[in-house]
Amino acid sequence: MTQATTQASTGGAGTPAKVLASNPAPSKALERAVWLALGAVCVYIISTGSASALNTIELTAILALFASGTNILVGQTGLLSFCQAAFYGESAYTLGILLKHNVSFGLALIGALALAVISSVIVGIVLLRTRHLYFALASLAVSQLAEAVAVTQYSLTGGNNGLFGFTLPSWLSGTRSLAWIIVLTAIVGIAVVIAVEKSTFGIMLRAVRDRRDRTASFGVSPLVYEVGAFAIAGGICGLAGCLALVQTSGATPDMASWTASAVPVMACVIGGMYSISGPIIGAVVYEVIYTYVLNGSADWEIVFGAVLILIVLFAPRGVADLAKRLGARILPEGGRRHG
């Protein structure tokens, strides 16, 4: 088990993790500088930005949380899941329905997250009977089923019109205060994901991903860890769904669709699914390109398709890893001094 977990935590032989091991100082310094810059920009926009800028910050924070939760399965566990939007949409609808029935916001939030975790465990146990392509297809079917339920159960969900008409607490009504709440909540959720990925549990997830059969031969049950990953990912994605409901003051069936599940997967691929910061960077790149470069163009799928192809060809480990490698080349002296 030691060999498997060590390979998982370091990225295996011949990976960029070993290439950068000789000069970690410049890449760490560059990473800290990038995060400080992003944080400063975020604080500035929330403090002084326009309504459209605040909307972009909120959507980026929600997508970063959504992608980080998804990446627990996709990157850390090696399970290409297209059903995370089912838990994302389920939590949004659950929170809205409970609020509509005058349940307090705190209890409604706990209920929505609990339902997301429970349903993700059940779905995980069923889906994990399949592997590889069949797992991906089965997970896609789960999202299609969730969207169908949201559309057909009109009396409960509002059907195609969506769920609206509930009352949010007054402390969620301010434009800038709402942006702060969404961003800070997303940061807390992402911190939980990072803690999981750095824990022994996270190391075991990567061991299962890289050497599933060998890990099982040491007496470890891969299924237990995979179901645990489903539970944590479902809770994180559910929290993102609750933030989306608060941000838009409503829930619609497309929140649970398989296409909604593809968005965080794209963010993981763009940023780097094997990096802790990858999903966050991918979410920022996705929202910036979609909002400011394409400006809601009808041809945005074509552009994103081309971007994904370029990333797969020239930066298969994502933008985050590319930035680290560029930083190591730009600042080689610091690496040699600290190597």
DOTI-998090 format. One record per residue (C-alpha): residue number from 1; x, y, z. Coordinates in steps of 0.001 Angstrom, whole numbers. Example, Ala and Ser with C-alpha at 12.3 -4.5 7.8 and 13.67 -1.06 7.14 Angstrom:
2
R     i      east     north        up
R     1     12300     -4500      7800
R     2     13670     -1060      7140
END
This chain:
339
R     i      east     north        up
R     1         0         0         0
R     2      2906      2316       692
R     3      4158      2093     -2891
R     4       683      2680     -4336
R     5       -86      5653     -2136
R     6      3347      7161     -2695
R     7      2950      6963     -6464
R     8      -536      8439     -6211
R     9       536     11364     -4078
R    10      3520     12214     -6258
R    11      1840     11653     -9616
R    12      3792      8537    -10617
R    13      7000      8154    -12566
R    14      7799     10573    -15349
R    15      5147     13111    -14370
R    16      5693     16874    -14145
R    17      5545     16523    -10346
R    18      8974     14841    -10427
R    19     10286     17268    -12997
R    20      9381     20165    -10712
R    21     10726     18436     -7620
R    22     14206     19813     -8333
R    23     13022     23410     -8318
R    24      9917     23767     -6139
R    25     10660     27299     -4930
R    26      9842     29273     -8105
R    27      6670     27337     -8829
R    28      5463     27802     -5237
R    29      6313     31495     -5322
R    30      4522     31936     -8641
R    31      1499     30032     -7357
R    32      1272     32218     -4254
R    33      1595     35337     -6400
R    34     -1215     34169     -8681
R    35     -3524     33441     -5748
R    36     -2760     36786     -4122
R    37     -3471     38550     -7417
R    38     -6760     36684     -7885
R    39     -7745     37456     -4306
R    40     -6949     41142     -4722
R    41     -8958     41323     -7955
R    42    -11861     39548     -6284
R    43    -11883     41928     -3296
R    44    -11634     44961     -5594
R    45    -14510     43831     -7817
R    46    -16805     42995     -4898
R    47    -16005     46324     -3241
R    48    -16300     48602     -6260
R    49    -17494     46572     -9246
R    50    -20672     46944    -11266
R    51    -23646     44617    -11013
R    52    -22485     42624    -14043
R    53    -18990     42231    -12547
R    54    -20481     41045     -9263
R    55    -22588     38537    -11193
R    56    -19470     37186    -12912
R    57    -17631     36853     -9586
R    58    -20573     34979     -8079
R    59    -20895     32608    -11039
R    60    -17131     31983    -11024
R    61    -17136     31173     -7295
R    62    -20068     28781     -7688
R    63    -18470     27047    -10674
R    64    -15121     26787     -8845
R    65    -16876     25036     -5953
R    66    -18890     22852     -8339
R    67    -15762     21882    -10285
R    68    -13751     21211     -7113
R    69    -16438     18833     -5892
R    70    -16633     17125     -9268
R    71    -12859     16769     -9366
R    72    -12904     14586     -6252
R    73    -14360     11953     -8561
R    74    -12880     12894    -11937
R    75     -9312     13785    -11003
R    76     -8680     12305     -7587
R    77    -10566      9017     -7957
R    78    -10459      8543    -11730
R    79    -14240      8301    -12169
R    80    -15561     10320    -15115
R    81    -18915     11318    -13658
R    82    -21552     13208    -15626
R    83    -24177     13032    -12885
R    84    -22913     15679    -10455
R    85    -25465     18163    -11762
R    86    -28154     15807    -10469
R    87    -27017     16563     -6899
R    88    -26390     20201     -7782
R    89    -29938     20621     -9059
R    90    -31456     18368     -6392
R    91    -30048     20533     -3596
R    92    -31225     23717     -5282
R    93    -34758     22364     -5664
R    94    -34807     20923     -2143
R    95    -33711     24213      -612
R    96    -36277     26140     -2656
R    97    -39131     23753     -1851
R    98    -38378     23805      1876
R    99    -38162     27604      1873
R   100    -41464     27744        42
R   101    -42969     25726      2901
R   102    -41637     28265      5418
R   103    -38821     26110      6774
R   104    -36017     28205      8256
R   105    -33072     28794      5939
R   106    -30607     26974      8186
R   107    -32724     23816      8478
R   108    -33567     23934      4772
R   109    -29864     24157      3886
R   110    -28988     21228      6151
R   111    -31824     19180      4657
R   112    -30734     19957      1094
R   113    -27119     18999      1759
R   114    -28096     15846      3669
R   115    -30316     14716       800
R   116    -27491     15358     -1676
R   117    -25064     13228       346
R   118    -27550     10384       851
R   119    -28630     10297     -2789
R   120    -25015     10467     -3992
R   121    -24144      7440     -1848
R   122    -27071      5492     -3275
R   123    -26239      6512     -6839
R   124    -22565      5753     -6266
R   125    -23242      2241     -5011
R   126    -25329      1539     -8122
R   127    -23017      3189    -10676
R   128    -19859      1614     -9277
R   129    -21074     -1749    -10492
R   130    -19911      -483    -13894
R   131    -16473       693    -14985
R   132    -14867      3091    -17474
R   133    -17085      3998    -20466
R   134    -20125      2234    -19037
R   135    -19752      4185    -15797
R   136    -19659      7488    -17708
R   137    -22743      6548    -19743
R   138    -24634      5379    -16668
R   139    -23795      8612    -14829
R   140    -25033     10598    -17822
R   141    -28328      8710    -17605
R   142    -28678      9721    -13943
R   143    -28541     13402    -14873
R   144    -31059     12877    -17668
R   145    -33353     11161    -15166
R   146    -32956     14007    -12671
R   147    -33824     16571    -15341
R   148    -36866     14531    -16383
R   149    -38093     14442    -12779
R   150    -37673     18215    -12493
R   151    -39697     18716    -15687
R   152    -42516     16230    -15039
R   153    -43200     16859    -11328
R   154    -44877     20180    -12027
R   155    -46741     20493     -8726
R   156    -43494     20181     -6788
R   157    -40843     21699     -9049
R   158    -42782     24027    -11341
R   159    -41910     21967    -14414
R   160    -40208     23767    -17286
R   161    -41047     27105    -15677
R   162    -38762     26347    -12754
R   163    -39157     26856     -9025
R   164    -39643     30430     -7874
R   165    -41730     32348     -5369
R   166    -39898     31480     -2140
R   167    -38530     34038       305
R   168    -34839     34313      1104
R   169    -33573     35778      4397
R   170    -33094     39527      4456
R   171    -29330     39150      4968
R   172    -29152     37645      1483
R   173    -30817     40619      -191
R   174    -27890     43051      -453
R   175    -26032     43013     -3761
R   176    -22499     43240     -2387
R   177    -23222     41329       810
R   178    -24622     38485     -1287
R   179    -21443     38432     -3372
R   180    -19323     38239      -212
R   181    -21452     35412      1197
R   182    -21276     33387     -2016
R   183    -17515     33865     -2422
R   184    -16683     33142      1234
R   185    -18945     30087      1303
R   186    -17296     28804     -1866
R   187    -13872     29339      -288
R   188    -14906     27319      2772
R   189    -16205     24520       542
R   190    -13028     24507     -1548
R   191    -10957     24452      1669
R   192    -12825     21286      2672
R   193    -12015     19737      -715
R   194     -8333     20656      -355
R   195     -8254     19182      3159
R   196     -9771     15953      1846
R   197     -7294     15749     -1039
R   198     -4330     16276      1290
R   199     -5568     13793      3903
R   200     -4830     10086      4115
R   201     -8260      9512      2578
R   202     -7268     11608      -429
R   203     -3993      9731      -824
R   204     -5925      6469      -800
R   205     -8278      7807     -3460
R   206     -5311      8432     -5730
R   207     -3932      4993     -4897
R   208     -7257      3454     -5938
R   209     -7202      5580     -9086
R   210     -3693      4568    -10118
R   211     -3432       993     -8779
R   212     -6926      -237     -8009
R   213     -6134     -3965     -8180
R   214     -2908     -3612     -6238
R   215     -4603     -1521     -3560
R   216     -7266     -4211     -3183
R   217     -4549     -6858     -2812
R   218     -3382     -5102       379
R   219     -6781     -5673      1983
R   220     -8167     -2215      1211
R   221    -11669     -2034      -268
R   222    -11584       351     -3258
R   223    -15390       433     -3281
R   224    -15515      1941       219
R   225    -13224      4795      -810
R   226    -15061      5355     -4087
R   227    -18433      5528     -2337
R   228    -16893      7907       214
R   229    -15666     10062     -2658
R   230    -19187     10068     -4086
R   231    -20590     11216      -733
R   232    -18124     14087      -334
R   233    -18444     15158     -3972
R   234    -22227     15036     -3728
R   235    -22217     17255      -642
R   236    -19859     19809     -2205
R   237    -21811     19895     -5472
R   238    -25007     20185     -3438
R   239    -23599     23222     -1640
R   240    -22787     24768     -5027
R   241    -26383     24122     -6094
R   242    -27692     25883     -2987
R   243    -25485     28882     -3756
R   244    -26809     28881     -7321
R   245    -30377     28963     -6016
R   246    -29544     31899     -3754
R   247    -27723     33696     -6574
R   248    -30558     33354     -9109
R   249    -33480     33230     -6636
R   250    -34780     30159     -8443
R   251    -34133     26672     -9779
R   252    -34717     25352    -13302
R   253    -34549     21824    -14798
R   254    -31415     22570    -16796
R   255    -29500     22828    -13506
R   256    -29781     19027    -13218
R   257    -29082     18186    -16876
R   258    -26087     16263    -18173
R   259    -24927     19351    -20037
R   260    -24733     21132    -16681
R   261    -22582     18223    -15464
R   262    -20233     18717    -18416
R   263    -19389     22303    -17416
R   264    -17429     21445    -14221
R   265    -15744     18574    -16075
R   266    -14588     21090    -18716
R   267    -13341     23389    -15964
R   268    -11324     20491    -14520
R   269     -9838     19672    -17917
R   270     -8987     23318    -18641
R   271     -7371     23966    -15276
R   272     -5942     20510    -14649
R   273     -7759     17638    -12986
R   274     -4628     16358    -11211
R   275     -3964     19671     -9472
R   276     -5678     21045     -6380
R   277     -5872     24488     -7955
R   278     -6801     23166    -11409
R   279    -10616     23245    -11079
R   280    -10497     26766     -9633
R   281     -8286     28092    -12410
R   282    -10427     26253    -14957
R   283    -13567     27889    -13568
R   284    -11980     31347    -13828
R   285    -10846     30711    -17413
R   286    -14250     29299    -18376
R   287    -16244     32225    -16978
R   288    -13872     34887    -18337
R   289    -13936     33406    -21833
R   290    -17694     32859    -21821
R   291    -18641     36237    -20331
R   292    -16085     38659    -21732
R   293    -14558     37016    -24795
R   294    -17577     35285    -26304
R   295    -20126     37559    -24600
R   296    -22843     34898    -24716
R   297    -22296     34201    -28424
R   298    -24329     31418    -29972
R   299    -21103     29865    -31247
R   300    -19492     29584    -27802
R   301    -19555     25759    -27915
R   302    -17387     25784    -31037
R   303    -14837     28070    -29418
R   304    -14723     26033    -26238
R   305    -14358     22869    -28271
R   306    -11316     24348    -29988
R   307     -9900     25480    -26616
R   308    -10305     21983    -25171
R   309     -8586     20423    -28192
R   310     -5635     22812    -27831
R   311     -5360     22080    -24117
R   312     -5473     18320    -24660
R   313     -2760     18580    -27330
R   314      -383     21102    -25759
R   315     -1235     21123    -22022
R   316     -2820     17750    -21236
R   317     -2390     18296    -17494
R   318     -4138     21662    -17657
R   319     -3376     25345    -17369
R   320     -2288     25049    -13722
R   321       476     22576    -14554
R   322      1496     24607    -17613
R   323      1859     27708    -15430
R   324      4014     25796    -12944
R   325      6310     24522    -15681
R   326      6614     27988    -17197
R   327      7380     29399    -13761
R   328     10120     26820    -13275
R   329     11694     27900    -16576
R   330     11341     31616    -15937
R   331     12854     31386    -12438
R   332     15423     28603    -12693
R   333     17958     30139    -10308
R   334     15671     29932     -7292
R   335     15060     26272     -8059
R   336     18790     25476     -8187
R   337     19444     27279     -4911
R   338     16672     25417     -3125
R   339     16954     22089     -4959
END
